[in-house]
Amino acid sequence: MGWMEGFPPPADRIITQPDSNYFSFPKLRWSVCHMRELLPTEEVSRGLGAPAPLRYLPDPERERASIDALRFTPLGGGAPMTWAESLEANYTDGILILHDGQVVYERYFGCLAEDGKHAAMSMTKSLTGLLAEILVAEGSLDDTALVSSIVPEIRGSAFADATVRQVMDMTTGLHYSEDYADPNADIWVYSAAASPLPKPENYTGPVGYFEYLQQVRPEGRHGEAFHYKTVNADMLGWIVSRVTGKAVTELASERLWRPMGAEQDAYIQVDGKGVPFAGGGLSAGLRDLGRLGQLLLDEGVIDGRRLFPAEVTRSIRRGGDPAKFGDAYPALRGGSYTSMWWVYPGDHGVFAARGVHGQTIYVDPAARMVIVRFASFPKPQNPLIDPTTLPAFEAVANHLMAK
């Protein structure tokens, strides 16, 4: 679209800080591939070893044509559409499909190239949740413990008497609104606290993620219902860091990026005090998130090496309590949420990481399939994308299972 092209770019094609409009559409279509140019970040290092090679089909173009031609009907009715048409409808920037550990489909659009990185948005939460679940399975983290017993600084907050598991499953009772359409929602106060830019002279609010978390007030009772609130993920990031003595970035590198043979470093945005944004700051390469999805599908094993206990994947697949999940996500009704992962209804045992504007790691154990999608859908509401996404993914799963 001509954003940031030229030396200098035309005045109406420049995307900068501190204007903070880089997240609005259509500027978003450029920004999702360039977050490191807009905000400070910390590296998730892949180390110096050679990347783990991915296996590809001998004739990828033939399979690509077969998948592109798959047809499905969107949820709720409407005209049938093809897989290829759904990619355009959902503003796809990158899409990768693995079947039985082999890449069967890979395409790039928009700002993303195969050597690029893309904002993962709230899929970052699932990375944080995975690290926590690994610690639980290994016995380093007690998910029945009260948060305040691990992070004493939180004793004045609503988190104090929540358990670690309630934070992991987002069943905490917190006064916190995450309605992006509401300019007065708490998410914007949270964003102001987390911003690494200098605060205005008259600013009197919290500075950084940790200070904000200490001021969250209670609302309702812990353990009663699922409420999607990003602050849970950052609280979990604090818990994980306190238990291990390592930042989320360092732990993700040590336990995942390095041993799984990632081909690119990832990075996570940090606040003004250098704390990683464990709830949404990750940017990574498409193939590396494919490796991560495959690692989960294979219950922690890669190339015959075990990176984490099989119980990690099994715990996520068991899901949370569907009765607590509610009806906020119509296409996922009957599903659940646990360890910062979405567990879908149906008999395939699907679980997924999800992020606003269309990001997903979709793991289908029945089909032995992993799909990773980066996107820049205009609105930050995934329920608007689910009616085309879910039947499209199911069509691919059925196609691959028939082989």
Secondary structure, DSSP 8 states (H G I E B T S, - for coil): --TT-SSS--GGG---TTTT-TTSTTTHHHHTT-GGGTS-EEEE---SS-----EE-SSHHHHHHHHHT-EE--TT----EEHHHHHHHTTEEEEEEEETTEEEEEEE-TT--TT--EE-TTHHHHHHHHHHHHHHHHTSS-TTSBHHHH-GGGTTSTTTTSBHHHHHTT---EE----TT-TTSHHHHHHHHH--S---TT--S--SHHHHHTT-EE-S-TTS-----HHHHHHHHHHHHHHHTS-HHHHHIIIIITTTT-SS-EEEEB-TTS-B-TTT-EEE-HHHHHHHHHHHHTTTEETTEESS-HHHHHHHHH-S-HHHH-SSSGGGTT-EEETTEEE-SSTT--EEEEETTTEEEEEETTTTEEEEEEE--SSS-GGGTHHHHHHHHHHHHHHHHT-
